[in-house]
């Protein structure tokens, strides 16, 4: 067997996240690739939080329904997830937890931790025991290295001892095949976006904390001094985007980030960016709405809102990040495109990808060379909105002694002065909107997954990449029909060629989305006339797995 699936669950406040972080590093240290999804309740204490860690060789960019092991820090975890556990699996729990499951592996976690002087070290006892069950080697040095990453220095020694005690408490059970992930990076989707911002030369990031976007702000703040950037926690999302626009107007590459509710507050300023032709990148980490909705869950329901947000018409680009490496590279590309076309670019992610952790090959910051604005010689007085053949006006920075850089939220002439005549309005609208045609040259077609000669094509976007990748692999193993998938990253303007080819040659085309109305399917119909054969949708705040998609495709008769 090439990979395993382990669930770690307990109440908020029991240290689930620290336990999961330690396990991820231990598995990677052993050579395993890792993908971890997080299911969190919106509360500080209590409730039921859990993470699914998938590890081994060739791990897909998605979680699985199947479980080989459960670490239950409370009775609720053991009861909730036992049906997904394989017959040969285990439920690792404290001896005091009640369960009649014959697969239970009980050890005195709490007693061992208390004997070492800290009851909170019980989770580290479980870590050691789990590593033994999966035959992952553990010694004092490796334990000290991992716990040094996830705990404060004063707690490391205690937890190392606890893990070694747990390791001694159980026999070996599984054997993970040797892997080569030791030299890979391991990071969350949001951390990948933050690294992409640094690689793109972003020097100013402003945001108001809002789940699930907050860890972008936290990561950049953590690196701010070393990277030489300014990170500002604004008083609200309106201030955040306006700060970013001010920084961009002054010549600094700038970003902001939020979730759907915060993006709602940014809408007027987004329109200002379009009218004033100020480059800016906005991250929308989606969660279920409307209103507060489910603040710690996942969904893909902001797409149509993002594409049409703000009154009037202006050019923008919308890019959905598909996996962790893509999050890094598309962030660089978004900043470059914003600068090149002097437009707002929106990066769409969601709670699933934002909070998930994965091992990926080392990233290359030079993959997308930095776009530098060409300096065009000016004759006479500088005009910020000069009519040009391309529609992209020469950009100068305020403070230049030879240029007065006027910008305006009202309609304006070439020099940024307010106008009301119809002729100038028409020319300015055509100048701005003409950038959409130019953008088509920079569009990336959706990724193709699966069989090139597919009879059935699944269509999705963003974080559906991993589940769709696994779904087509599972469906193609059956051998009756051939399946493929198109996964969109660039969504607006919509790339159409590969989609048209798939629709023309296949028997059916099925959209798969994490929303109620099938928003990408609607956009495709509006832009191309292509109708989906059926839709597979989910909107309960939890991400579909590849197994679920494959099962539902077969149930639909495809």
N, C-alpha and C positions, 0 to 999 in steps of 0.2 A: 504493500500500500504506500502511495506516494505522499499522502498528506493526512493530517488529523484535524479534528475540530474539538475545541475545549471551550466550555462556557463557564464563566466566573460570575457569580451573582450574590447579592446581599442587599441590605438596606443602605441608603445613603448615610454616610458617617462611619461605616464599617471598614473603610479602607479598600474598597473594591478597585478603584482606579490605580492606587499604588501597587496593589497585588498584580493587576493586569500589566502595568508598565514594566514591572520586574520580569514577569514571565516572557513578555515580548523580547526583552533584551537577552534573556537566557536562551531562548529558542534561536534568535539570530546569532548569538555567540556560538551556538552549536552548529551553525551552518544552514539553518532552516529559513526559507522565505516566510514572511508573515503578512497576514491581513487581519485586522481587528476592527469589528464594528462595535459601536457603543449604543446602548439603549438606556436612556436616562429619564427619570421622572423629574418634574419641575418642583423639587422641594429640597431643603437643606438636610433634613433628617428623615429617616424612615422610608417607606415605600419599597419598591423593588427595582433596583438597578442591576444591569448585567451587561457583560461584553462577551462576544464570541470571537475567539482567537483561532484562526485557521493557519496552520503552519506545516512545513515540510518542503517537498520539491514541486515546482511548477504550480504554485498557489495562484488561483484566479484572483482578479481584482474585485472580489465579492465574497460575502459570507455564505454559509451553507445552512440548510435546515437540519442536517444530520449531525449528531454529536457522538464523540468517542469518550468524552469525559465531562464531568460537571464538578466544579468546586462550589459547594453550597455553604455560604457563611451563615445562612439562616434556613429555617424549615421551609419557608415559602419557595425558595429557589429549588430545593429538592422536589417539591410537589409540582411546581409549574412546568418543569422542563423534562421530566423523566420519560415522557412519551417519545421524545425525539432522540433518546439515548439508545445506542446500539445494544443488542443483547450481551455483548462482551464488554460493554463500557463500564465505567465506574462513577459513583457519586461520592466524592471525597468530602467528609463533613466531620465536625466535632462530635465527640462521643455523646454529648448532651443533647444533640438534635435528634428528634424523633422521626423515624422513617422505617417502613416495613419493606422497603425495596431490597431484594437480595443482592443487588449490585453495590450497595452502600459499602464504603471503605471508611471505617471510623478510627480516628486517632484523637488523642487528648490535646487538641490544639491549645485550648485555653489554659489547661494545667501546665503544659510545657512553657507557654509564654509567661505565665505568672511565676514559674520557678526561675525564669531568667530575669525577673524583675520588672516586666512590662507587659500587661495584658494585651496591649495593642499589637504586639508582635505575633499574635495568633495567625494572621494572614501570611506571614513569612514562613511559619511552620507548614502551612498549606502549599506555599510555593515549592519548598524543598520536597515535600511528598509528591507533588505533581511531577516534578522533574524526574524523580526516581521511577514513577509509574511509566513515564515515556522514555526511560533509559537515557536521559540527558545527564552527562557527567557534571558533577558539582564538587568543588573544593573551596577552601577558604578564600583563595585568591580571586577566583572567578566570581564568587558571591560578593566579595568586598567591592569588586569593580562595578557590578550591576547595581547593588544597593547604593553605591556612591553616586550613581546617576539619578536615582529616583527619591532619595531620602536626604534629610539634613545630616551633616557629618556626625553630629553627636548621637544619631540613631543607628548608624551603620553597623557597628560592632555587635550590638544586641540582635539585630535582625539577621546578620550573618550566622550567629549561633543558633537562632531559631530555625533558619532554613536547613542548616546541617542536621539539627535534631529531627526535623520533619523528614529529611532524606533517609534517615536511619529507620524510620517508623514503618515503611511499607516495602513490599517486594517490587521488582521490575515487572512490567507487563507488556508494553509496546516497544517497538524499535523504529525510530525515525531513520529513513535512508539518509546517507551523507549528503549534505548540500553545500552550496558555494556562496551563501548569502553573507558571509562574515564581512566582506568588503563592500556590501551594499549600504545605501543610506536607509534610514528608517524615520519616517516623519508622517505627520497628519496632513490632510488636504489643505487645511488653513495655513499650516507652517510652510507648505510648498508654495502657496501663494505669496506669503511674506518673503520667502527667499527669492521668488521671481521678481518681486518689487525691488529688492536690493540689486539683483542682477540687471534690472532694467534702468537703474540709475535714479530710482525714486528717492527724493531727498526730503519729502514732506508727506506725512500721513496723519490725517485727522479723523477721529471717529468717536461716536458715543457707544459705550458697551451695549451690545444687544446680541443675545444668543441667536444663531450659532456662529456669528461673525467675530465674536470678541477675541478669540485666540489669535487672529491676525494682528489686532491692536497690541495684544500682550507680547507676541513674538517680536514685533518691530520695536516696541518699547524696550524689550530685553536687550536687543542688539543696537539700540540707537547710538549710544556713546561710541562703541567700537566701529560702527559703520559710518558715523558722522552724519546722521540724519536727524531731522526734527520730527518728533511724534507728539501729537497733541490730543489729549482726551477732552473733547469739546463738551459743552453743557447740553447739547442736543444735536440731532442729526442735521437740522437746518444750519446751525453754526458750522458743523463739520464740513459739509460740502462747500459752503461759502468760503471757509478758510482754505480749502483745497483749490478752489477757483482763484482766490486771491494769490496764493502761492504760484499757481500756474501762470497767471497773468504776469507775475513778476519774473518769470523765467525758470521756475523750478518744476521738475517733474513731480506731479502730485497725485495722490490717491485718497480715496475714502472707502469705507466699508460699512455694511449694515445688513439687516434682514428686511423682510417685506414691509413691516410697519414703519421702520425707520426710512426706508426708501420712499414711502408715501410722503413723508415730510420733506424729502429732497427734491420732489418733482418740479417745483417752481424753479429752483436753482438749476436743475438739469436743462430746462428750457432756456434759461439764461446762458448756459454754456453753449447751447446750440445757436442762439441768436448772436452772441458775442464771439463765437468761434474760438472758445478757450478749450484747449485739450485737457481732459481729466478722465481718470479711470475710477469707476464705482463698482465695488463688489457687492452683490446681493446674495447672501447665504440664505437660501430659502428654508422656510419652515411652514407648517400648515396654518392657514388663516381661515376666515378673515379675523380682523382685530387681533387679540393676543393669541387666539387659536391654541395650538399645541406648541409651546415655545421650545421644547427640547426634542421635538420629533422632526421627521423629514417629509418633504413633498416637493413637487415640481409644478407649482400652481401660479407662479409669478410671470410666466413667459409672455403672455399677451399684454399684461400690464406694463412690463418693462419695455416692450416694443413700441407701445403707444403712449407712454407716460409723458405728461406735460401738454398744455394746450398748443394748438398750431402744429406745423410740420417743420421738421428739421432733420438733418442726417445724423444718424447714430449707428453704432455697431454693437451687436450683442453676441457674446461668445460664451458658450457653456463648457466648463471644464469637465473632462470625462474620467480622469483618474489622476493619481498623484503626480506622476511625471508631467502629464499634460497641464496640470494646474500651474506648475512652475513655468513651463515654456509658453503657455498661452498668456500668462501675466506679463511676461516680457513683450510678447507680440502685441498685447492690448495697449501697453504704454507706447510702443513704437507707432502703432496705427493712430492712436489719439494725437500724437505729436505730428505725424505725417499729414493727416487730413484736418487737423485742428477741430476735432469733434469729441463729444463724450463717447466713451466705450464702456459698456457694462459687462462685467464678468459674472456669470451665473454659476453658483455652486449650491449645495444644500447640506443639511445637517449630516446626512449619511456620509458624504465624502469629506465634509469639513472636519468632522470628529474622528473619522476612521484613520487607522494607522496602517502603513504598508512599507515593505522593503522594496526599494527600487534601485536600479543601477545608478552610479554616480551621475549627477546632473552636469550639463555643460552650459555655463553662463554665456558662452559665445555663440550658441546655436542660432540666435537671432541678433545679428549685429545692430548696434544702436542706431536708430534713425536720427540724422542730424538735419535740421532745417537748412535748406540751401539759402544762402544770402544773395538776394537778387539786387543788383545796383538800382537805385531809385533816382529818377529824374524829377527835380523840383521837390515840392513838399511831400513828405511821407504820408501815405494813405494806408491805414491799417486794413481796410477792406477793399483794396484796389481790385478792380475787375481784371482778371487774368484769363488766359485761354483755358487753364486747368480748373479755375475756380478757387484755387488755393492762393491766398494773398501772402505777400512777404510779411514775415512776422518779426517785428522789432520789440525790444524790451523797454519798459518805462525807465527813465533815467538816462537813456541815450541822448546826448546833447544835440544830436542832429535830427531827432524825431520826437514828435508829440504823439504818444500812443493812446488815442481815444478809443474807448469801448463803450457800448451802450446797449441797454436792454430794449430800448425802443428801436423801431426800424430806423435805418440810418443810411447815409451815403457813404462813399468810399472813405471819407476821413472820419467817420464815426459820428457825424452830426445828425440830429433827429430830422427826419423827413416825413412827409405825408403824401407826396405825389405818387401816382400809380405807376409811372414809368420806372422810377427808381426802385419801388417796391417789387415790381416784376423782375427786374434785373437782379436784385439781391436774392430773391427767392430762388431764381434759376441758378445763380452762382452757388448758393449753399446746397440746394438739393442735387445739383450736378455731381457732388462728391459721391453720391450713392453709386452712380455709374462708374466712377473711378475705383470705388471700393471693390467692385466685382473682379478687378484684376488681382486683388489680394485675397480673395476668398479661398478657403480651403474646403474641398469636398468632404463629405462625411467619410469616416473610416468604414471599410468593408471588413466584416468578420465572417468566418465560415466558408462554405463551398462557393466557389466562383460561378458555378453553374446551377445556382439554387433555383428550386421550383417555388419555394416560399421565402419571402423576404420579411424580416422583422425590422421595424423602424423605431428608433428611440433617440434620446439625446442626453448629454451630460452624464450623470452618475449611473445611468442605465448601462453604460459600457461593460462593466464587469459582469453583471447578471446576464446580459445578452450574449456576451462571449461564452459564458458557461452554458446557457440555454441552447445555442446552436450546436455546441459540441455534444451535448446530451442527445439532442434530436437527431443529429447526423450519425450517432452510434447505432440507431435503430435500423438504418439502411434502407428504409422504404422510399422516402422522398429526401431531397437535398434541401438544406436550409442555410440561409445566410442572414446577415444583419447589417443595416446601415445605422451608424451612430453619429449624430450630428454634434459638432462642436460649434462651428460658425452657424448661427441661426438667422441673424438679420444683418445685412441682406441675406436671403436664403439661397444657398448654392443648390442648383437644380439638376445638373447634368447626370450625375451618378444615380440620383433618384429616378429620373426619367428612364434611364437605361434599365434599372431594376424593374420598374413598373411595366415596361414594354415586353420584357422577355419572361417574366415569371407568371405563375398561376394565381398567386395571391400576395397581397402586401398587408401586413398587420402592424398597427402601431402599438407600442408598449410604453406607457407613461405612468408617472406617480401623481395623477390628478383625476378629477371627476369627469371633465369634459373633453379630454383628449386634445389639449391645446396645440401641440405640434401638428397633429392630424388636421385640425382646422386651418392652421397657417398654410400647410402644404396644399390643401384644397383651394384656398384663396389665391395662392401664388401660382399653382400649376394646373389646377383642375383635377388632380389625381385624387381619387376616392380610396380610402382604406377598405379592405375586405371586411375587417372587424377590428375591434380594439380590445386590448388587455390592459385594464386600468386598476390602480390601487390607490386609496386615499385615506387610509386609517393611520397614517403617520409612520408606518413601518415600511422598509424597503423590500421590494420583491427579490426573491432569490432566483438563480438560474433554474433550480428544480421547479419552482412554482410556475415560471414562465413556460417551461417545456410542458408541464402537466396541463396548463390551461390552453396552450396551442393545440394539443392533441384532443382536449375536450371540445374545442371549437370545431373539430373535424378536419384540421389541417395537418 
